[in-house]
Amino acid sequence: MEYNEFVKQMEKHLEQLNMVLDEEKIKKFYTYMNILISENEKVNLTAITEPREIVLKHFIDSITICSLIKEEDRIIDVGTGAGFPGIPLKIVDNTINVTLLDSLNKRINFLNLVINKLELKNIGTIHSRAEDAGNNKEYREKYDVAVSRAVAPLPVLLEYMVPLVKQKGKIICMKGPNSKQEIEDAKEAIKVLGAEIEDIKEIKLPFSDIERTIIIINKSKNTPKEYPRKAGIPTKNPIN
């Protein structure tokens, strides 16, 4: 996609979110898209490779949660994959400090390439499983916000995310439509891990029928030391 067409696509969608980005930020998104398309031919990073779809389903989708994040927040993106939503959030708000967590080294290499090419500051990567990071003193209860996009069923995902967030911090889970059952299934995990639901937002991505559920959870007390359990256990045996 030519740059001018990319700008049109971004601005059209941003307008629907009541957002305006300066040219420098738009250029960063354009560079990011091109690196993603190019590197995806060598390493499987995403099934979404058509430029218009990248704009909508990766970039715009990621920044639908911008209003939930404050300047200078310390954020961890759990199971970030090719950098979503963490890198788009960082491009939009340069004041935030972002950590991208992923268990696959090939993705970490890609993320470091993007960070260097876009010359982003106060953003780094952790090559680790979420359960191991949650038990590491360096990361446990150190973040203002944990974000994640459709990584695992909600009871499992929360065991990955909640231990990483400070008391009074926020957990933002980005899910597809029809998440009511997942939310119901996660009630016990939310309570056990020391959190409570603040809000559930149902949105549609601009100019599409794509529905999203954004689940916002507050961390009301410290997570018990036994969570997260060892790697693999949350998936096999979710809290219920």
Order of alpha helices (4+ residues) and beta strands (2+ residues): alpha-alpha-beta-alpha-beta-alpha-beta-alpha-beta-alpha-beta-alpha-alpha-beta-beta-alpha
